[in-house]
Structures are given as C-alpha cells and as structure tokens.
Amino acid sequence: MSEKQNYLRQIEKFYNGSLKSNQVIKIGNTPEYLIRLGAKPLSIVMKQSTLAKCIRKPKGSKSAHDLDRTIIETLPDQLLSPILVVNEAERKSFAIITDYKDKNGNNMLIALKLESNVQNMTVNEIASFYGRNNLEVYLNKHRKTNIHIIDNKKAKTLASLLRLQLPTTLQEFDYKNNISLQNESVNSKFSVLEKLCENRQKVDFSKNSSKTYDKHQQKDQRNER
C-alpha cells in the first residue's frame, strides 16, 4: 500500500468514526525540498483534533476552516507540489503555500511544525491546514531570505495574480524541475517571485527520505498565520 493510499484509508476511517481516538494520521515522509531547507527527514503526521478543526464549520471560532473532504484528501499531493515555503524560524515551523484553493478561492497554507514529540516519537507535524486570505500581506511581512520558491511556473502565476512586490535576496528551489536559483540581490521594488524565476542553475534533488512517527500539541490560533 502506498503512502497516499494509507493516508486515504485513515481519512475514510476518520469520517466514518472507526479511527481510534489516540491514533494520529500519518501523511507520509518529509519531502526532499524541506530537508534541503533544514527539516529533518521525519514522518509527517497530523492530529485528529487538527483535522477536526480543518473541517469544522466556523461558528465564531477563527480556528474552524470548513474544508471539504476533497481538499483534505489532496494534502499529501499538496506537500509534494507547493508553490513556495516560508521559513518561520521563531516558531520552528514552515508555512507551505500551494496552488490548491479553499471555497473562497484562497491559496492553501500548510503549517508544518518541525520536530514535534508525541508518544516518545519525533515527527514533523501538520499543525494547521487552511485557505490563507490576504496572502500578499502575509508574504510581504516576512523577511525575504525566509521565502523559498519551489515551483517556478506556479510562482510566476501567483506573482501575477497577487501583484506581489517584495524586496528580496532569495534562493529558489524548483523541486519539480530539479533546478535551483542562485542567490541574487535586486532592487527593493522588484517583484520577488518574478525575479526568482530568472537566472536558474541546476541542482540535483534526490528522492524523498524519512523515518519516525507522531506529533505535537498545537497552540490553536497562535500557530495560525
């Protein structure tokens, strides 16, 4: 059984109520691009309480995201094919931005908490998963050196749609096409995502690696961005 099939089986059990209450949901292994950015090659997991928050309909709670099952089932795919990653070192986490959308047309954000400890196992944990509104505002408030492009083509599209104008000195990892962009300094008014799609240099990305299992207690809205 593949990692994706195993994940979907767990999701089915969650929805039909047969998943054991103390079981965390295993997503898969940490992708190579995240390892390149400093993550350890651990299993990626998600608590059932986090999944419940992702699908819960909002009733005055900012931590309820009302996601459809269809978008929940694409989580492993989103982890493997993001647009960019924001390194939030102060939280010891990554914010992974994908081109999948929520009901309101917002790009999905996967909050990955690094090196969480659950049941004496160290893992990388999905702390939250939701459609990020005001994405351009969110990206603009982060240090340019903490934003990493993973897919050139998707980044160009995002830059065009959001009209992103960010100062930069960034490094790009084009995981899908096995290329890497050299660090470069540009004028502070130049569009970061468009500039990062130029002057590329090849780099070898090897296969995904990982081992270990389980999660970490999440702080509701604090870990939301």
Solvent accessible surface area in square Angstrom, and as a share of the most:
residue,aa,sasa,rsa
1,M,148,0.66
2,S,56,0.36
3,E,83,0.37
4,K,63,0.27
5,Q,105,0.47
6,N,44,0.23
7,Y,0,0.00
8,L,62,0.31
9,R,123,0.45
10,Q,11,0.05
11,I,0,0.00
12,E,74,0.33
13,K,78,0.33
14,F,40,0.17
15,Y,77,0.29
16,N,90,0.46
17,G,65,0.62
18,S,67,0.43
19,L,15,0.08
20,K,149,0.63
21,S,110,0.71
22,N,109,0.56
23,Q,62,0.28
24,V,12,0.07
25,I,0,0.00
26,K,49,0.21
27,I,5,0.02
28,G,6,0.06
29,N,47,0.24
30,T,0,0.00
31,P,1,0.00
32,E,18,0.08
33,Y,0,0.00
34,L,0,0.00
35,I,40,0.20
36,R,101,0.37
37,L,25,0.13
38,G,58,0.55
39,A,5,0.04
40,K,105,0.44
41,P,61,0.38
42,L,18,0.09
43,S,2,0.01
44,I,0,0.00
45,V,0,0.00
46,M,0,0.00
47,K,32,0.14
48,Q,33,0.15
49,S,65,0.42
50,T,4,0.02
51,L,0,0.00
52,A,36,0.28
53,K,8,0.03
54,C,0,0.00
55,I,45,0.23
56,R,109,0.40
57,K,127,0.54
58,P,76,0.48
59,K,185,0.78
60,G,85,0.82
61,S,43,0.28
62,K,166,0.70
63,S,8,0.05
64,A,9,0.07
65,H,34,0.15
66,D,34,0.17
67,L,10,0.05
68,D,67,0.35
69,R,84,0.31
70,T,100,0.58
71,I,21,0.11
72,I,1,0.00
73,E,49,0.22
74,T,31,0.18
75,L,0,0.00
76,P,12,0.08
77,D,51,0.27
78,Q,0,0.00
79,L,6,0.03
80,L,82,0.41
81,S,41,0.26
82,P,1,0.00
83,I,3,0.02
84,L,0,0.00
85,V,0,0.00
86,V,0,0.00
87,N,38,0.20
88,E,5,0.02
89,A,70,0.55
90,E,139,0.63
91,R,76,0.28
92,K,99,0.42
93,S,4,0.02
94,F,2,0.01
95,A,0,0.00
96,I,0,0.00
97,I,1,0.00
98,T,0,0.00
99,D,57,0.30
100,Y,66,0.25
101,K,89,0.38
102,D,26,0.13
103,K,114,0.48
104,N,127,0.65
105,G,46,0.44
106,N,35,0.18
107,N,14,0.07
108,M,0,0.00
109,L,0,0.00
110,I,0,0.00
111,A,1,0.01
112,L,0,0.00
113,K,39,0.16
114,L,19,0.09
115,E,53,0.24
116,S,3,0.02
117,N,96,0.49
118,V,19,0.11
119,Q,115,0.51
120,N,144,0.74
121,M,76,0.34
122,T,49,0.28
123,V,0,0.00
124,N,0,0.00
125,E,0,0.00
126,I,0,0.00
127,A,3,0.02
128,S,0,0.00
129,F,1,0.00
130,Y,15,0.06
131,G,15,0.14
132,R,30,0.11
133,N,82,0.42
134,N,89,0.45
135,L,7,0.03
136,E,58,0.26
137,V,90,0.52
138,Y,1,0.00
139,L,1,0.01
140,N,71,0.36
141,K,137,0.58
142,H,32,0.14
143,R,173,0.63
144,K,84,0.36
145,T,70,0.41
146,N,34,0.17
147,I,2,0.01
148,H,22,0.10
149,I,0,0.00
150,I,3,0.01
151,D,6,0.03
152,N,8,0.04
153,K,159,0.67
154,K,42,0.18
155,A,0,0.00
156,K,103,0.44
157,T,76,0.44
158,L,6,0.03
159,A,2,0.02
160,S,75,0.48
161,L,120,0.60
162,L,48,0.24
163,R,205,0.75
164,L,2,0.01
165,Q,107,0.47
166,L,7,0.03
167,P,57,0.36
168,T,8,0.05
169,T,49,0.28
170,L,3,0.02
171,Q,64,0.29
172,E,0,0.00
173,F,14,0.06
174,D,0,0.00
175,Y,41,0.16
176,K,145,0.61
177,N,80,0.41
178,N,74,0.38
179,I,18,0.09
180,S,11,0.07
181,L,1,0.01
182,Q,103,0.46
183,N,100,0.51
184,E,32,0.15
185,S,96,0.62
186,V,32,0.18
187,N,105,0.54
188,S,68,0.44
189,K,162,0.69
190,F,81,0.34
191,S,7,0.04
192,V,0,0.00
193,L,1,0.00
194,E,77,0.35
195,K,37,0.16
196,L,1,0.01
197,C,10,0.06
198,E,77,0.35
199,N,101,0.52
200,R,126,0.46
201,Q,93,0.41
202,K,168,0.71
203,V,43,0.25
204,D,106,0.55
205,F,16,0.07
206,S,62,0.40
207,K,176,0.75
208,N,53,0.27
209,S,48,0.31
210,S,24,0.16
211,K,165,0.70
212,T,47,0.27
213,Y,68,0.26
214,D,1,0.00
215,K,13,0.05
216,H,49,0.22
217,Q,123,0.55
218,Q,21,0.09
219,K,104,0.44
220,D,75,0.39
221,Q,83,0.37
222,R,173,0.63
223,N,15,0.08
224,E,10,0.05
225,R,31,0.11
